[in-house]
């Protein structure tokens, strides 16, 4: 970095620190980002979290979301699902789309709050309608299983299809299951296999389902060698059922 650039960066950092110290939430968030990314200053996660917290306390939705994510994953802080939920909720209520998706998951699994499937469905819908692919898949699962909403296979397919159209692997896998079972759509096992082939590039669960198709000759010609190949990939990725299938063959 040249001398002039160094001086300029120090001046910018000083201005940002002054604004943050005076209580400006946006400046506090930007300063936290500087400490996290090492922009104009040496990276310092503790200071980043400190300023995220200050900004979040004033309701900055991006600070709330990022802080929620750190508490959710135990990233730089001790894992605290209740604090994660609280921060996601603030950000979600202010319209942060990814926070809405995570809030739905918190309600679904009772993470940091009591399980509430109806609330989960409401937040999944908000995020799904705004384009969150993860939320679209989650909402599809809710409709498929009747979790917090009235069971509706056609509605489940609608959301799985929306995610699959955007090349989301879980959307493709769940849509494949719908075609395989003929739930919400006319049964089409060949189409199901095609979707599984696409999803299997990224998802071990899809690899396992694809292996079963090859093993049983459903939707595709029976092929023990390919079945074993996909079982092995799924097993290597930690799918217990795939490992058991391989052991049964021996």
Backbone torsions as a table, in degrees:
resi	resn	phi	psi	omega
1	UNK	NA	130.5	-179.4
2	UNK	-71.8	160.5	-175.6
3	UNK	-57.6	-44.9	-178.8
4	UNK	-62.4	-41.0	179.3
5	UNK	-66.7	-37.9	179.3
6	UNK	-63.0	-45.5	179.0
7	UNK	-62.5	-43.5	-179.5
8	UNK	-62.4	-41.9	-179.1
9	UNK	-67.3	-37.2	178.2
10	UNK	-65.8	-38.7	179.1
11	UNK	-66.7	-40.9	179.3
12	UNK	-65.2	-41.7	179.1
13	UNK	-63.8	-41.7	179.6
14	UNK	-62.0	-43.6	179.4
15	UNK	-62.8	-40.8	-179.5
16	UNK	-66.6	-42.2	179.1
17	UNK	-63.3	-39.1	179.2
18	UNK	-65.7	-44.3	179.8
19	UNK	-65.3	-39.3	179.3
20	UNK	-65.4	-41.6	-179.9
21	UNK	-66.7	-27.2	178.3
22	UNK	-80.8	-4.3	173.4
23	UNK	99.7	12.9	178.6
24	UNK	-78.6	116.1	-173.6
25	UNK	-60.3	-41.0	-179.4
26	UNK	-64.3	-40.9	178.5
27	UNK	-66.2	-38.2	178.0
28	UNK	-62.6	-42.5	178.4
29	UNK	-64.3	-45.9	-179.2
30	UNK	-64.4	-35.6	178.1
31	UNK	-67.5	-40.0	176.1
32	UNK	-59.6	-41.7	178.6
33	UNK	-63.1	-39.1	178.5
34	UNK	-60.9	-45.4	179.8
35	UNK	-68.0	-33.5	179.5
36	UNK	-72.0	-41.6	-174.0
37	UNK	-94.4	-7.5	-178.7
38	UNK	72.5	32.9	179.0
39	UNK	-91.7	119.6	-179.6
40	UNK	69.1	-0.4	-174.7
41	UNK	-157.0	159.2	175.9
42	UNK	-67.0	139.2	179.1
43	UNK	-57.2	137.4	-179.0
44	UNK	-152.4	97.7	-175.4
45	UNK	-63.4	-37.9	179.9
46	UNK	-61.0	-44.3	179.0
47	UNK	-69.1	-35.4	177.6
48	UNK	-60.7	-47.0	-179.7
49	UNK	-64.9	-38.5	178.3
50	UNK	-57.1	-47.4	-177.0
51	UNK	-76.9	-30.6	172.0
52	UNK	-60.7	-43.3	-179.9
53	UNK	-61.5	-45.7	179.2
54	UNK	-59.6	-43.9	179.9
55	UNK	-68.3	-40.1	-179.9
56	UNK	-64.9	-35.6	179.4
57	UNK	-61.9	-22.0	178.1
58	UNK	-98.3	6.3	173.7
59	UNK	88.5	13.5	176.9
60	UNK	-63.9	117.0	-171.0
61	UNK	-64.8	-36.4	179.3
62	UNK	-69.1	-37.6	177.1
63	UNK	-65.5	-42.2	178.7
64	UNK	-61.0	-44.1	-179.8
65	UNK	-63.8	-49.0	-177.7
66	UNK	-66.3	-38.6	177.9
67	UNK	-67.2	-40.0	176.3
68	UNK	-59.1	-41.1	179.0
69	UNK	-64.1	-37.5	179.1
70	UNK	-68.1	-42.1	177.4
71	UNK	-67.8	-33.7	-179.5
72	UNK	-65.7	-42.6	-175.8
73	UNK	-96.6	-7.5	-174.9
74	UNK	67.6	38.2	-175.2
75	UNK	-97.5	101.1	-179.7
76	UNK	83.3	-8.2	176.8
77	UNK	-140.3	164.0	174.9
78	UNK	-69.3	134.6	-178.5
79	UNK	-57.6	131.7	-179.3
80	UNK	-148.1	97.2	-174.8
81	UNK	-67.5	-29.2	177.8
82	UNK	-66.8	-43.5	177.2
83	UNK	-67.2	-35.8	176.6
84	UNK	-61.0	-48.4	179.5
85	UNK	-59.2	-45.5	-178.2
86	UNK	-60.6	-42.8	-179.3
87	UNK	-72.3	-40.2	176.2
88	UNK	-60.4	-40.1	-177.2
89	UNK	-63.4	-44.6	178.8
90	UNK	-61.0	-47.5	-179.0
91	UNK	-64.8	-39.6	-179.6
92	UNK	-64.5	-43.2	-179.9
93	UNK	-65.6	-23.6	177.2
94	UNK	-90.1	0.5	173.2
95	UNK	101.7	11.7	179.1
96	UNK	-75.0	115.6	-170.0
97	UNK	-64.2	-42.3	-178.7
98	UNK	-71.6	-34.7	176.1
99	UNK	-63.6	-36.6	177.2
100	UNK	-62.3	-41.4	177.8
101	UNK	-63.3	-46.5	180.0
102	UNK	-66.4	-35.8	178.3
103	UNK	-63.6	-39.6	176.0
104	UNK	-60.1	-41.5	179.2
105	UNK	-67.3	-37.4	177.1
106	UNK	-60.4	-43.6	178.8
107	UNK	-68.4	-36.7	-179.1
108	UNK	-62.5	-45.8	-173.6
109	UNK	-102.4	2.9	-179.9
110	UNK	65.5	42.3	-178.6
111	UNK	-96.9	109.1	-179.9
112	UNK	81.1	-0.1	-179.8
113	UNK	-159.9	171.1	176.0
114	UNK	-71.1	144.7	177.9
115	UNK	-61.2	132.7	179.9
116	UNK	-147.1	93.8	-173.3
117	UNK	-68.8	-31.3	177.4
118	UNK	-65.9	-44.7	177.9
119	UNK	-64.6	-37.8	178.1
120	UNK	-59.2	-46.0	179.6
121	UNK	-62.4	-38.0	179.9
122	UNK	-64.4	-43.6	-179.1
123	UNK	-75.0	-34.6	174.7
124	UNK	-60.4	-41.3	-179.4
125	UNK	-64.4	-44.1	179.1
126	UNK	-57.5	-47.9	-177.7
127	UNK	-70.8	-38.8	-178.9
128	UNK	-63.4	-41.8	-178.8
129	UNK	-68.2	-20.0	179.0
130	UNK	-97.7	6.4	171.2
131	UNK	104.4	5.3	177.7
132	UNK	-71.3	115.1	-178.0
133	UNK	-67.6	-38.9	177.3
134	UNK	-60.7	-43.0	-179.7
135	UNK	-67.2	-35.0	177.9
136	UNK	-62.7	-42.5	177.6
137	UNK	-65.7	-45.5	179.6
138	UNK	-60.1	-41.3	-180.0
139	UNK	-66.4	-39.7	177.0
140	UNK	-59.9	-41.4	178.4
141	UNK	-64.4	-39.4	177.7
142	UNK	-58.3	-46.7	-179.7
143	UNK	-69.4	-36.4	-179.6
144	UNK	-65.4	-37.5	-175.2
145	UNK	-103.4	-3.2	-178.5
146	UNK	68.1	39.4	-178.3
147	UNK	-94.7	101.8	178.2
148	UNK	79.7	-6.4	177.2
149	UNK	-138.9	164.2	175.9
150	UNK	-69.3	133.2	-177.6
151	UNK	-58.6	129.7	-176.6
152	UNK	-151.4	97.2	-176.3
153	UNK	-63.7	-36.9	-179.5
154	UNK	-64.9	-40.3	178.5
155	UNK	-67.9	-35.5	177.2
156	UNK	-61.9	-46.4	179.9
157	UNK	-60.8	-39.2	179.1
158	UNK	-55.5	-45.1	-177.4
159	UNK	-78.2	-35.8	175.3
160	UNK	-62.0	-42.1	-179.4
161	UNK	-63.5	-40.9	-180.0
162	UNK	-60.4	-44.3	179.2
163	UNK	-69.7	-40.1	-179.6
164	UNK	-64.4	-36.9	178.9
165	UNK	-62.1	-24.2	177.9
166	UNK	-96.2	15.8	177.3
167	UNK	66.7	28.9	176.9
168	UNK	-81.0	119.9	-175.7
169	UNK	-56.5	-43.0	-179.2
170	UNK	-68.4	-31.6	175.2
171	UNK	-63.9	-43.4	179.4
172	UNK	-65.9	-42.0	-178.5
173	UNK	-64.5	-45.2	-179.5
174	UNK	-69.7	-33.3	175.4
175	UNK	-66.6	-38.2	177.1
176	UNK	-59.9	-43.0	178.9
177	UNK	-62.0	-39.8	178.5
178	UNK	-62.1	-44.3	178.5
179	UNK	-67.4	-37.6	-179.0
180	UNK	-64.8	-41.4	-177.9
181	UNK	-88.0	-14.9	-176.9
182	UNK	70.2	37.6	-179.2
183	UNK	-105.7	110.7	-179.5
184	UNK	86.7	-11.0	177.1
185	UNK	-145.5	164.5	175.0
186	UNK	-68.5	134.8	-177.2
187	UNK	-58.6	131.9	-180.0
188	UNK	-151.3	90.9	-174.7
189	UNK	-70.4	-29.9	177.9
190	UNK	-65.7	-42.1	177.5
191	UNK	-65.8	-37.0	178.1
192	UNK	-59.9	-44.7	-179.7
193	UNK	-63.6	-40.8	179.1
194	UNK	-60.5	-42.1	178.1
195	UNK	-65.6	-38.8	178.7
196	UNK	-65.6	-37.7	177.7
197	UNK	-59.7	-38.9	179.6
198	UNK	-72.2	-42.1	-178.2
199	UNK	-72.2	-29.6	-174.9
200	UNK	-65.9	-16.8	176.8
201	UNK	-64.8	-22.8	-173.7
202	UNK	-124.8	-19.9	-170.9
203	UNK	-121.9	118.5	177.5
204	UNK	-58.1	-36.6	178.4
205	UNK	-61.8	-38.9	177.7
206	UNK	-68.3	-35.1	176.6
207	UNK	-61.1	-42.6	179.1
208	UNK	-64.9	-44.6	179.4
209	UNK	-64.1	-38.6	178.9
210	UNK	-65.4	-40.3	177.2
211	UNK	-59.6	-41.5	178.6
212	UNK	-62.7	-39.0	178.4
213	UNK	-62.0	-45.2	178.4
214	UNK	-66.3	-38.8	-177.9
215	UNK	-66.8	-35.9	-175.3
216	UNK	-102.9	-4.7	-179.7
217	UNK	66.6	39.6	-179.5
218	UNK	-107.8	115.6	-180.0
219	UNK	82.5	-5.8	-179.1
220	UNK	-162.3	156.9	-178.3
221	UNK	-60.4	138.2	179.9
222	UNK	-60.7	132.0	-176.2
223	UNK	-151.6	99.0	-175.9
224	UNK	-62.8	-35.6	-178.6
225	UNK	-66.4	-45.2	178.8
226	UNK	-68.5	-35.4	177.2
227	UNK	-59.7	-45.8	-179.7
228	UNK	-64.5	-38.8	179.8
229	UNK	-59.8	-45.5	-178.8
230	UNK	-75.5	-33.8	173.6
231	UNK	-60.1	-41.1	-178.3
232	UNK	-64.7	-42.7	178.9
233	UNK	-62.5	-43.0	179.6
234	UNK	-66.2	-41.1	179.8
235	UNK	-64.3	-41.3	179.0
236	UNK	-62.8	-26.3	-179.8
237	UNK	-90.2	1.2	174.4
238	UNK	102.2	9.6	179.0
239	UNK	-80.2	110.2	-174.3
240	UNK	-61.7	-42.0	-178.2
241	UNK	-61.2	-34.0	178.2
242	UNK	-67.6	-41.5	177.9
243	UNK	-62.9	-40.5	179.1
244	UNK	-65.7	-37.5	178.9
245	UNK	-64.0	-39.4	178.6
246	UNK	-67.5	-39.9	179.6
247	UNK	-66.5	-33.2	178.8
248	UNK	-65.9	-33.4	-179.2
249	UNK	-69.4	-29.1	-173.6
250	UNK	-75.0	NA	NA
